[in-house]
Amino acid sequence: LPATVKLVAVSKFHPFEAIEEAYQAGQRIFAESRPQELLAKVKHLEEIRAERGESDYMSDIEWHFIGHLQTNKVKYIAPFISLIQSVDSLKLMKEIDAQAKKVNRVIDCLLEIHVAQEETKYGFSIEELRDLFKERAFDVFENVNVVGLMGMASNTDDEVRIREEFRLLSDFYQEMKNSLAPQFRELSMGMSHDYHIAVEEGSTLVRVGSFIFGERIYV
């Protein structure tokens, strides 16, 4: 990857030992999509530290959340999460702000944009998000930093369509950064099968799982 792009290792459905091995190889950013699984891994890391008497072991990990986040689960990850990449509603943003305030933190967030053609994808539309920024709807949240956008391309082998969707998202990111959201600094797009296209279209974060850890172990 070029120096302008950070690798987010998607460790969901993989054991903690895989995270530890990737850490030893130099990886520092890991992403999970289920609060329960993320909490279990964080707790396991705390147990390892206690056993070894090394409070700083793997303390420089950045945990990212990338899945659909239910409002009633925000409180579990608010104390330690580095970046929530998948904020898909004002309701969720309000809860993140409330829970961040309770633990005296300001949490970085990305707004998920729906650019793929599948109806199952979550996220704001481009038009909706543009209007929300014009209305300054996010200004009321004091314990949240909106630092950019996240999106997924359609699940297809058609690289032309994938590139078009990534370019649409990238163009919107630049539009927002140049006008309504100068604080934007991260554009998260691209996974194992399409990250190379995402990088070419301006991604700053790529979410790679199977290319690092192999096929997922579903639990």
Salt bridges, closest charged atoms under 4 A:
GLU20 OE2 - ARG52 NH2 3.36
GLU32 OE2 - LYS41 NZ 2.76
GLU37 OE1 - ARG34 NH2 3.41
GLU37 OE2 - LYS41 NZ 2.85
GLU47 OE1 - HIS44 ND1 3.76
ASP60 OD2 - ARG28 NE 2.89
GLU62 OE1 - HIS64 NE2 3.36
ASP88 OD2 - HIS68 ND1 2.95
ASP108 OD2 - ARG185 NH2 2.88
GLU118 OE1 - LYS121 NZ 3.58
ASP139 OD2 - ARG136 NE 2.60
GLU159 OE2 - HIS196 NE2 3.97
GLU175 OE2 - ARG130 NE 2.70
GLU186 OE2 - LYS6 NZ 2.51
ASP194 OD2 - HIS193 NE2 3.18
GLU200 OE1 - ARG163 NH2 2.70
GLU201 OE2 - ARG163 NH1 2.83
GLU201 OE2 - ARG167 NH2 2.77
